[in-house]
Every structure is written in structure tokens, then in C-alpha cells.
Amino acid sequence: MIPTPDHTTRAPNGPRHKPDARNRPIGHVPRSLPATGATDLDYCSEMGTPNESAPAWPICPKRGHVTMRNKLGELTTGRCLSISCYACIWARALRTGAAIGLAKPQWFITLTQVGSGWSQIRARMKHLNKTLNRARVSMESAWHVEANPQATGHHVHMWAHGRGVTADSLSAAAASADMGHVVHVEHVRQRQHDAEVRTLAYGMKACQPPASDLTALWPEAREYLDVNGGHLVHTSRGFWRDGTGQLLSGVREATTLARAAQGRGEWVLHDAA
């Protein structure tokens, strides 16, 4: 096997993984998300790192002893893909982000001061959705809870499809649910013929490993799972869909289609011989 600069290897006769503009450091959400091309919301491939100075990923303690290959001939160590695994939670987050990108959401929404813990936040999100329904705001969403800087509470990042989605309607619903009235709504510009599937993992950035020599989940990842009720993402019915807008059965189907659309497919055991 031949090492490559992004901490992976390729088979002697296989193609090299070439870093591209997606290998960017985590950044803020831009004011206007472009229809094509990489943005700060686009992350590296499952084997890569967000930037050249970032450390290699940790090795999975359960499956790291085997070598896997994808359809491009790229090689990496095996992963159990459990979100409780310090080496695999980010791989799962990237797969989930690809599934979100496949759905081509129309809106990126941030809700503020959403609550102090999962039980309270879940109840407030249910209240918010009921209020929006009564106001005839139609919305299908995928959302994540994140901690505010300096431990000042929590906020929600949400990717959504819908009609009647405005900052005013969301602010009124959030206030009714005892959340903060400050709401940010941005339009995600898409083109129906755009075949590129972006990986929208911004709301799960706490799951990115801070080092390669980890032996357990780090504090930010543990807090993320705790405040999200042990899940990476929460979705309403009708959110998962393919690139044409056809509804899908769930995140598993969406993830499989997204990985195929990104040209990587699933990993299989590599026969060294």
C-alpha cells in the first residue's frame, strides 16, 4: 500500500485520492449559500481531514485491524460506525451530512436559547412545530442541538424544506415555545439540475475528532450526544428525499443514495492478495 498526504493509502495500481476544495477547515455559515461548488459547509471525504494541518483520524478499536476498499480503489482501516465510538462518530456524521445534502434543503435556520437539556428542548421543538402548523407554515426539517460558546445555553441548526418559512413566522413560533425570539433564516440556493451532493455537516461539527490519539469521546462530542438524546440528527416526516425530490424511507436509504451520488459507494473488505 502507498501512503497519501491525507493519511490514507491507495493500492499500487489504484487511483490516488486527490484533496479538493471540500477539504476546508470548519467555518461559519455564509450569508448566502451558493448553488454549486464547495463552501464552509462542505467537508472532506470519509478518509480525509478538513485541512492539511489537521491530524489523522483515530483508529477504530473494534474494526481498525481490517483494511477496507471503496470503488475508487481508496484504502482505509475498518470502522464500526457506532456514534458511541470515538473513532467513528465523525464518519457517521459525514454520512448523515451527505444524506442531508442529497435532500437539497431550501432553508438553513438557527433557533436561539432553545433550552437547557434534551427533554426541555424536545418539548419546545414539538411546541414550535405545532405552532407553525397552526399558522399554516409547512416545513419538513432535519435539526441538531449545539451548545452555545461560553456555556450560555443551546441553539438549534435546522435544514428545511417548506412554504411560508420566514424569520417572522419562526420567531413568533419560537417565542410561543419559550425559546429565544432571535431567529436566523437563510435561503440555500439550489439548482434542480445540479448533480453535486454536498455534505452538510455544519450542525454536527462537535463530532469532529480534535486529535488522532484519542481513547474515548471528547467532552464536546459527549455533550452533543447528551443534548441530542443520543442521536446525530432529528427529522420530521417527509424530509429525506433524493436529488429529484422523491420521498425516501429514511436516513439509511438516503445515506446509501448520497454515497453513490458522491461517487464513493460502500466500503468492502480489501483482499491484499
C-alpha positions as CSV (number, residue, x, y, z in Angstrom):
1,M,0.0,0.0,0.0
2,I,1.2,3.5,-0.8
3,P,0.6,6.4,1.7
4,T,-1.0,9.6,0.5
5,P,-0.8,13.1,2.0
6,D,-4.3,12.8,3.6
7,H,-3.3,10.0,6.0
8,T,-4.8,7.3,3.7
9,T,-3.3,4.8,1.3
10,R,-4.1,3.6,-2.2
11,A,-3.5,0.3,-3.9
12,P,-0.4,0.3,-6.1
13,N,-2.5,0.3,-9.3
14,G,-5.4,2.2,-7.9
15,P,-6.2,5.9,-8.2
16,R,-4.9,8.4,-5.7
17,H,-7.4,10.4,-3.6
18,K,-6.9,14.0,-4.6
19,P,-7.8,16.6,-2.0
20,D,-10.1,19.2,-3.4
21,A,-11.8,22.4,-2.3
22,R,-14.0,20.5,0.1
23,N,-11.1,19.9,2.4
24,R,-11.6,23.1,4.3
25,P,-11.5,24.0,7.9
26,I,-14.8,24.3,9.8
27,G,-16.1,27.8,9.4
28,H,-19.2,29.9,9.9
29,V,-22.3,29.6,7.9
30,P,-22.0,32.0,4.9
31,R,-24.7,34.6,4.5
32,S,-25.7,33.2,1.1
33,L,-25.0,29.6,0.3
34,P,-24.1,29.0,-3.4
35,A,-25.9,26.6,-5.6
36,T,-22.7,24.8,-6.6
37,G,-19.1,24.5,-5.6
38,A,-17.6,23.9,-2.1
39,T,-18.5,26.1,0.9
40,D,-17.6,26.0,4.5
41,L,-20.5,23.6,4.9
42,D,-18.7,21.1,2.6
43,Y,-16.4,18.7,4.3
44,C,-13.8,16.2,3.4
45,S,-14.4,12.7,2.3
46,E,-14.7,10.0,4.8
47,M,-11.0,9.3,4.8
48,G,-9.7,12.8,4.6
49,T,-9.2,15.7,7.0
50,P,-10.7,19.2,6.9
51,N,-7.3,20.8,6.2
52,E,-3.7,19.8,5.7
53,S,-2.7,20.6,9.2
54,A,-5.5,18.5,10.8
55,P,-4.5,15.2,12.5
56,A,-5.3,11.9,11.0
57,W,-8.4,10.2,12.3
58,P,-8.3,7.9,15.3
59,I,-8.3,4.1,14.5
60,C,-11.5,2.3,15.4
61,P,-10.8,0.0,18.4
62,K,-13.3,-2.6,17.1
63,R,-12.7,-2.7,13.3
64,G,-9.4,-0.9,12.8
65,H,-7.5,-4.1,12.3
66,V,-9.1,-4.7,8.9
67,T,-8.5,-2.9,5.6
68,M,-11.4,-1.6,3.5
69,R,-11.6,-0.5,-0.1
70,N,-14.1,1.6,-2.0
71,K,-15.0,1.7,-5.7
72,L,-12.3,4.3,-6.3
73,G,-9.6,2.0,-5.0
74,E,-9.0,4.1,-1.9
75,L,-8.0,2.1,1.2
76,T,-8.6,2.8,4.8
77,T,-9.0,1.0,8.1
78,G,-12.3,-0.5,9.1
79,R,-14.9,1.3,11.2
80,C,-17.7,0.0,13.4
81,L,-19.7,3.3,12.6
82,S,-21.2,3.5,16.1
83,I,-21.8,7.0,17.2
84,S,-20.6,6.0,20.7
85,C,-17.2,5.2,19.2
86,Y,-14.6,8.0,19.4
87,A,-13.1,6.9,16.1
88,C,-16.4,6.5,14.1
89,I,-18.8,9.2,15.3
90,W,-17.4,11.7,12.7
91,A,-17.6,9.1,9.9
92,R,-21.3,8.7,10.8
93,A,-21.8,12.4,10.9
94,L,-20.3,12.9,7.5
95,R,-22.6,10.1,6.1
96,T,-25.6,11.8,7.7
97,G,-24.4,15.2,6.3
98,A,-24.3,13.7,2.8
99,A,-27.8,12.4,3.2
100,I,-29.0,15.9,4.2
101,G,-27.2,17.3,1.2
102,L,-28.9,14.8,-1.1
103,A,-32.3,16.2,0.1
104,K,-31.4,19.7,-1.2
105,P,-32.9,21.7,1.7
106,Q,-34.3,25.1,0.9
107,W,-33.6,26.8,4.2
108,F,-30.9,26.9,6.8
109,I,-32.3,28.1,10.1
110,T,-30.8,28.8,13.5
111,L,-33.0,29.0,16.6
112,T,-31.6,30.5,19.8
113,Q,-31.9,29.8,23.5
114,V,-33.8,26.6,22.9
115,G,-33.4,25.1,26.4
116,S,-31.1,23.6,28.9
117,G,-31.4,19.9,28.2
118,W,-32.8,17.3,25.8
119,S,-36.1,16.8,27.5
120,Q,-36.9,20.5,27.5
121,I,-35.5,21.1,24.0
122,R,-37.5,18.3,22.6
123,A,-40.7,19.5,24.2
124,R,-40.1,23.1,22.9
125,M,-39.4,21.8,19.4
126,K,-42.7,19.9,19.4
127,H,-44.5,23.1,20.5
128,L,-42.7,25.1,17.8
129,N,-43.8,22.7,15.1
130,K,-47.4,22.6,16.3
131,T,-47.5,26.4,16.3
132,L,-46.1,26.5,12.8
133,N,-48.7,24.1,11.6
134,R,-51.5,26.2,13.1
135,A,-50.0,29.2,11.3
136,R,-50.1,27.1,8.1
137,V,-46.3,27.1,7.7
138,S,-45.5,23.9,6.0
139,M,-42.0,22.7,6.9
140,E,-40.1,19.4,6.8
141,S,-36.8,19.6,8.7
142,A,-33.6,17.9,9.9
143,W,-32.1,19.6,13.0
144,H,-29.3,19.3,15.5
145,V,-28.8,20.9,19.0
146,E,-25.5,22.6,19.8
147,A,-24.1,24.2,22.9
148,N,-23.5,28.0,22.8
149,P,-20.0,29.3,23.3
150,Q,-19.1,30.1,26.9
151,A,-21.8,27.7,28.1
152,T,-24.6,30.2,27.7
153,G,-27.3,27.7,26.7
154,H,-28.1,25.9,23.4
155,H,-29.2,26.6,19.9
156,V,-30.6,24.5,17.1
157,H,-29.4,24.4,13.5
158,M,-32.0,23.3,11.1
159,W,-32.1,22.3,7.4
160,A,-35.6,22.6,6.0
161,H,-38.0,22.4,3.0
162,G,-41.2,24.3,3.2
163,R,-43.6,27.0,2.3
164,G,-44.3,30.2,4.3
165,V,-41.0,29.9,6.1
166,T,-40.0,33.4,7.2
167,A,-38.0,34.9,10.1
168,D,-41.2,36.4,11.4
169,S,-43.2,33.2,11.4
170,L,-40.3,31.3,13.0
171,S,-39.6,34.0,15.6
172,A,-43.3,34.0,16.7
173,A,-43.4,30.2,17.0
174,A,-40.1,30.2,18.9
175,A,-41.3,32.8,21.4
176,S,-44.5,30.8,21.8
177,A,-42.3,27.8,22.7
178,D,-40.3,29.8,25.3
179,M,-37.3,29.9,23.0
180,G,-35.3,33.0,22.1
181,H,-37.1,35.3,19.7
182,V,-33.9,35.8,17.6
183,V,-34.1,33.5,14.6
184,H,-31.8,33.4,11.6
185,V,-33.2,32.2,8.3
186,E,-31.1,31.8,5.1
187,H,-32.0,30.5,1.7
188,V,-29.9,27.6,0.4
189,R,-29.7,28.3,-3.3
190,Q,-30.0,25.1,-5.3
191,R,-30.5,24.2,-9.0
192,Q,-32.7,21.3,-9.8
193,H,-30.3,20.1,-12.4
194,D,-27.3,20.3,-10.1
195,A,-26.0,16.8,-9.6
196,E,-23.4,17.6,-6.9
197,V,-24.3,16.3,-3.5
198,R,-22.8,18.4,-0.8
199,T,-22.1,17.1,2.7
200,L,-24.0,19.4,5.1
201,A,-22.5,18.5,8.5
202,Y,-22.2,22.0,10.0
203,G,-24.6,21.3,12.8
204,M,-22.6,18.2,13.8
205,K,-19.1,19.8,14.0
206,A,-18.7,19.0,17.7
207,C,-18.4,15.3,16.5
208,Q,-15.1,16.0,14.6
209,P,-12.2,14.4,16.5
210,P,-9.8,17.0,17.8
211,A,-6.8,14.6,17.7
212,S,-5.7,11.2,16.4
213,D,-4.5,9.7,19.7
214,L,-7.9,9.6,21.4
215,T,-9.1,6.7,23.6
216,A,-12.6,8.0,24.4
217,L,-15.2,10.5,23.2
218,W,-14.0,14.1,23.9
219,P,-16.2,16.5,26.1
220,E,-17.8,18.3,23.1
221,A,-18.9,15.1,21.5
222,R,-20.3,13.7,24.8
223,E,-22.2,16.9,25.4
224,Y,-23.5,16.8,21.8
225,L,-24.9,13.3,22.2
226,D,-26.3,14.1,25.6
227,V,-28.2,17.2,24.5
228,N,-29.4,15.5,21.3
229,G,-30.8,12.5,23.2
230,G,-28.2,10.1,21.9
231,H,-28.8,11.0,18.2
232,L,-26.9,12.8,15.5
233,V,-30.0,14.4,13.8
234,H,-33.7,14.7,14.3
235,T,-36.0,14.8,11.3
236,S,-39.7,15.3,10.6
237,R,-41.7,13.2,8.2
238,G,-41.0,14.0,4.6
239,F,-37.6,15.4,5.0
240,W,-35.5,12.6,3.5
241,R,-35.7,12.7,-0.3
242,D,-33.5,12.0,-3.3
243,G,-32.0,14.6,-5.7
244,T,-35.2,14.7,-7.7
245,G,-37.4,15.4,-4.7
246,Q,-38.8,11.8,-4.4
247,L,-39.5,10.9,-0.8
248,L,-37.3,8.2,0.8
249,S,-38.0,5.8,3.5
250,G,-35.4,7.1,5.9
251,V,-31.8,8.1,6.7
252,R,-30.4,4.7,5.7
253,E,-31.8,4.8,2.2
254,A,-30.8,8.5,1.9
255,T,-27.2,7.7,3.0
256,T,-26.8,4.9,0.5
257,L,-28.0,7.0,-2.4
258,A,-25.9,10.0,-1.3
259,R,-22.7,8.0,-1.1
260,A,-23.4,6.6,-4.6
261,A,-24.1,10.0,-5.9
262,Q,-20.8,11.3,-4.5
263,G,-19.1,8.5,-6.4
264,R,-17.7,6.6,-3.4
265,G,-20.2,3.8,-2.7
266,E,-19.8,1.5,0.3
267,W,-16.6,0.1,1.7
268,V,-15.8,-3.6,1.2
269,L,-13.1,-5.8,2.7
270,H,-9.8,-5.4,0.7
271,D,-8.1,-8.6,-0.4
272,A,-4.4,-7.8,-0.1
273,A,-3.5,-10.6,-2.4
